[in-house]
Amino acid sequence: GEIYFAGERIDKERPHTIAKRKLAVVPEGRHLFPAMTVKDNLLMGAYTISDRNMVNEALEEVVQILPRLKERFGQLAGTLSGGEQQMCAIGRAMMIRPQFMILDEPSLGLAPVIIDQIVDTFEMLRQRDNMTILLIEQNAKLALEISDRAYVLENGCITLQGKSSGLLASEDIQKAYLGI
């Protein structure tokens, strides 16, 4: 297949070129650099930005939104809790001030209180920056509660799509995916 972003084909572009387009990905499993500090992991998210002032501003913005990361700046990323690692991965993606962020299973293995914090971060980014977020999430209830639109995939094929509020209210969806 082909992948387009803002009307231009990007599937053959190099990752750094895609990042310059303000498209960020938070992969499943976080994929931090475990032997590097939290601060250095965050800075890796800004590797396409040559202006040091912009990098410092982005770093300050990330730690204002995710203050726990500032407390952990000098700590090795591999020693963080699962929730802190997820926050670090999200913070790293935020460093380029993306217009579009793809999050793959951001709630996987996290405590409900951490999931709530991460959801609050998503909602703030959507409102403040008008950021588009593509959420890939097996927790159907969570995904439907925080999204505007949803696509249900089965074996790689779209089986249902529509406004999240409508899907959340559907008895068929409640029975099949929400255990209600």
Backbone torsions as a table, in degrees:
resi	resn	phi	psi	omega
1	GLY	NA	-179.6	180.0
2	GLU	-123.4	148.4	179.3
3	ILE	-121.0	128.2	179.4
4	TYR	-118.8	142.4	174.9
5	PHE	-136.3	125.9	-178.2
6	ALA	53.4	38.8	175.5
7	GLY	81.8	0.9	-179.0
8	GLU	-119.1	141.0	179.5
9	ARG	-71.6	129.7	-177.0
10	ILE	-124.5	-3.7	-173.2
11	ASP	-67.0	-13.8	178.2
12	LYS	-106.0	4.1	-179.0
13	GLU	-83.6	156.3	177.1
14	ARG	-75.2	151.5	-177.9
15	PRO	-53.7	-41.8	-178.6
16	HIS	-66.0	-30.8	177.1
17	THR	-70.1	-39.6	177.5
18	ILE	-64.8	-42.6	179.2
19	ALA	-61.0	-36.8	178.5
20	LYS	-64.3	-20.3	177.4
21	ARG	-81.1	2.8	179.7
22	LYS	71.2	36.2	174.9
23	LEU	-113.5	123.6	-176.8
24	ALA	-123.3	151.3	179.8
25	VAL	-127.5	134.1	169.8
26	VAL	-111.9	102.1	-173.6
27	PRO	-74.5	157.2	172.5
28	GLU	-60.3	137.9	179.5
29	GLY	86.9	0.4	171.5
30	ARG	72.5	-45.3	177.3
31	HIS	51.6	50.9	173.4
32	LEU	-79.8	170.3	172.0
33	PHE	-93.8	98.3	-169.2
34	PRO	-63.6	-27.6	-177.9
35	ALA	-91.3	4.6	177.3
36	MET	-107.3	156.4	179.6
37	THR	-70.6	165.4	176.0
38	VAL	-58.1	-46.3	-179.4
39	LYS	-59.1	-45.2	-179.4
40	ASP	-65.8	-35.6	175.7
41	ASN	-62.7	-42.8	178.3
42	LEU	-62.8	-44.1	-179.9
43	LEU	-62.8	-29.7	176.9
44	MET	-61.4	-27.8	177.5
45	GLY	-68.8	-16.3	-177.7
46	ALA	-107.9	19.6	-174.9
47	TYR	-63.0	-17.6	179.1
48	THR	-89.5	-4.4	-177.8
49	ILE	-99.2	118.8	-177.6
50	SER	-88.6	-21.2	-178.7
51	ASP	-80.5	110.2	-177.7
52	ARG	-59.7	-36.4	178.6
53	ASN	-62.5	-41.4	178.1
54	MET	-64.7	-38.8	178.4
55	VAL	-63.5	-46.3	-179.7
56	ASN	-64.0	-39.1	176.8
57	GLU	-63.7	-43.5	179.5
58	ALA	-63.7	-41.3	179.3
59	LEU	-62.7	-44.2	178.8
60	GLU	-62.7	-40.5	179.0
61	GLU	-63.7	-43.1	-179.9
62	VAL	-61.5	-44.7	-177.1
63	VAL	-75.8	-19.0	171.7
64	GLN	-70.8	-38.9	-179.7
65	ILE	-77.1	-37.7	-178.7
66	LEU	-123.0	72.7	-171.8
67	PRO	-61.3	-25.0	179.0
68	ARG	-58.9	-31.6	-179.0
69	LEU	-66.0	-36.3	178.5
70	LYS	-64.4	-37.8	177.8
71	GLU	-63.1	-24.2	-175.3
72	ARG	-107.5	10.4	-175.2
73	PHE	-44.4	-47.0	-175.1
74	GLY	-86.7	-3.7	-177.2
75	GLN	-83.8	144.4	176.2
76	LEU	-67.2	134.4	-176.2
77	ALA	-60.4	-31.4	-179.5
78	GLY	-68.5	-12.9	-179.4
79	THR	-100.2	1.6	178.9
80	LEU	-74.8	158.0	171.9
81	SER	-68.3	167.1	179.2
82	GLY	-58.2	-42.6	179.5
83	GLY	-66.3	-40.2	178.2
84	GLU	-67.2	-37.2	176.9
85	GLN	-63.0	-40.9	179.1
86	GLN	-65.2	-41.3	177.2
87	MET	-61.8	-39.5	178.8
88	CYS	-64.4	-42.2	178.8
89	ALA	-64.1	-40.6	177.5
90	ILE	-67.1	-44.1	177.7
91	GLY	-59.5	-41.7	178.2
92	ARG	-59.7	-43.2	178.4
93	ALA	-66.1	-33.4	-178.7
94	MET	-70.2	-18.2	-175.2
95	MET	-60.0	-26.9	178.5
96	ILE	-90.9	5.9	-177.6
97	ARG	50.3	62.1	-172.6
98	PRO	-67.3	152.7	171.0
99	GLN	-88.8	-25.0	-175.3
100	PHE	-140.0	125.6	179.8
101	MET	-124.8	131.4	176.0
102	ILE	-104.2	124.6	179.6
103	LEU	-118.7	119.2	-177.7
104	ASP	-103.3	109.8	178.3
105	GLU	52.7	54.9	-177.2
106	PRO	-67.1	-19.7	-178.0
107	SER	-94.7	-2.5	-174.1
108	LEU	-56.3	118.3	174.5
109	GLY	74.8	13.1	-176.6
110	LEU	-101.9	151.4	176.1
111	ALA	-68.8	149.3	-179.3
112	PRO	-53.9	-37.3	-179.1
113	VAL	-66.0	-35.6	177.9
114	ILE	-71.8	-40.3	177.2
115	ILE	-58.6	-43.2	178.8
116	ASP	-60.0	-42.2	179.2
117	GLN	-63.4	-41.7	-179.0
118	ILE	-68.3	-40.7	177.1
119	VAL	-61.6	-42.1	177.3
120	ASP	-59.1	-39.4	178.3
121	THR	-63.5	-45.3	178.7
122	PHE	-58.5	-47.5	-176.8
123	GLU	-63.8	-38.7	178.3
124	MET	-64.6	-43.4	179.9
125	LEU	-63.9	-40.8	179.1
126	ARG	-62.4	-44.0	-176.4
127	GLN	-73.5	-50.2	-173.7
128	ARG	-71.2	-45.5	-172.9
129	ASP	-103.8	-0.1	-175.3
130	ASN	53.6	37.6	-178.1
131	MET	-78.0	138.6	172.8
132	THR	-90.1	132.0	-179.7
133	ILE	-122.3	126.2	172.6
134	LEU	-101.5	114.7	-176.0
135	LEU	-106.5	121.4	174.7
136	ILE	-105.3	113.4	-168.5
137	GLU	-150.2	129.9	176.8
138	GLN	-82.0	-19.3	176.5
139	ASN	-76.9	87.4	-172.5
140	ALA	-59.0	-40.7	-178.6
141	LYS	-62.0	-48.2	178.2
142	LEU	-59.1	-48.6	-177.7
143	ALA	-59.9	-43.3	-178.5
144	LEU	-71.0	-31.8	-179.1
145	GLU	-72.0	-29.6	-174.5
146	ILE	-107.0	-2.6	-176.7
147	SER	-106.3	162.5	175.3
148	ASP	-90.2	-36.4	-175.3
149	ARG	-137.7	147.8	-178.3
150	ALA	-137.2	150.3	174.5
151	TYR	-127.9	127.7	178.1
152	VAL	-100.2	123.5	-179.9
153	LEU	-107.7	138.6	171.3
154	GLU	-133.0	122.8	-178.4
155	ASN	52.9	38.8	176.4
156	GLY	81.0	1.7	-179.2
157	CYS	-114.5	141.7	176.6
158	ILE	-73.3	119.6	179.6
159	THR	-104.4	-26.2	177.9
160	LEU	-145.9	150.5	173.6
161	GLN	-155.5	155.7	177.6
162	GLY	158.3	-173.7	176.4
163	LYS	-64.4	137.3	-177.4
164	SER	-59.3	-39.2	-179.2
165	SER	-61.6	-39.6	178.2
166	GLY	-67.8	-41.9	178.5
167	LEU	-66.8	-39.1	179.8
168	LEU	-63.8	-33.2	-179.6
169	ALA	-82.4	-13.6	-176.9
170	SER	-69.7	127.2	178.5
171	GLU	-62.3	-37.7	179.0
172	ASP	-61.9	-43.4	179.0
173	ILE	-66.7	-42.2	-179.8
174	GLN	-59.5	-42.5	-179.7
175	LYS	-71.2	-45.6	-173.4
176	ALA	-76.3	-36.3	-170.6
177	TYR	-120.2	-20.2	-174.4
178	LEU	-109.9	-3.7	178.8
179	GLY	64.4	28.6	-178.6
180	ILE	-101.1	NA	NA
